[in-house]
Amino acid sequence: MKRPFAATVWREGNWYVSQCLEIDIASQGATEEEALENLREALELHFEPPQATRPPKLRTVEVEVGAA
C-alpha cells in the first residue's frame, strides 16, 4: 500500500535537507532529488515491521501506586 506524505526541502550549507511534515523523520542529500530519495528510503524503513534476532527478555517492574 502506498501513502503520500508531505515533505519540505531546504539547503543547509552544501547539503539539502528533506523533512516529512507528518512524521518526525528527516534526511539529506547533495541535491534536492537525492535528499527526497533518501527521505523516501528512511520512511520505508520506518514502516518496516521489526524483525527480532532473538526473543525479547521480559522483565517485571514494580511501582508504588496510590500511596501518598
N, C-alpha and C positions, 0 to 999 in steps of 0.2 A: 504494500500500500504506500503510495506517495502522498506527502502532505507538503504544501508550500509554507515557508517561513519567511518573514520579513527580515531583511538584513541591511546593514549600513556599512559603508566602506569609507575610510579616510586615510590620509597619508600622515605618517609619523616618521620624520627623517627620511631614510632611504627605503622604508617599508610601507606597505599598505596593510591596514588593519581592517578586518571584517568582523562584525559582531551580529549575532542573531538577536533580534529585539524581543522575541517571546521567551527565549531560554537563555540563561546566562552562560553563553558559550561564545568564544572569540577565537580567531586565528589570524595569521598574517601571511604575506607573500611579497615577492619582488614586484608584482604587477597587481592591478585590481582583480583581473581574472584569476590569477593564482591564489590570491587571498580568498576569493569566493569559493574556489575549488577546494582549498584547504578547510574552509568553514563547512562546506558540504560533507567532506570526509569526517570532520570532527562530530558533526551532528549524527551521521550514520553510526559512528562508533558509540555515541552517547545512547542511542536507542537499541543497540545490540543487546540481547539478553546476556546476563552474566554467565560465565562458564567457570565453575569452581574446579580447581585442580585437585582438591581433596575436600572431604566433607567438613563443614564448619564445626568448630568446637563450641558447644552450647555451654553457657555459664549462667549462674544464678546471682542476682543482685538483690540484697535486702535493703529496704529503706524504711524509716520511721514515718508512718502516715497518721495524721490526725492528732498527734501529740503536741501540746502547746507548752 
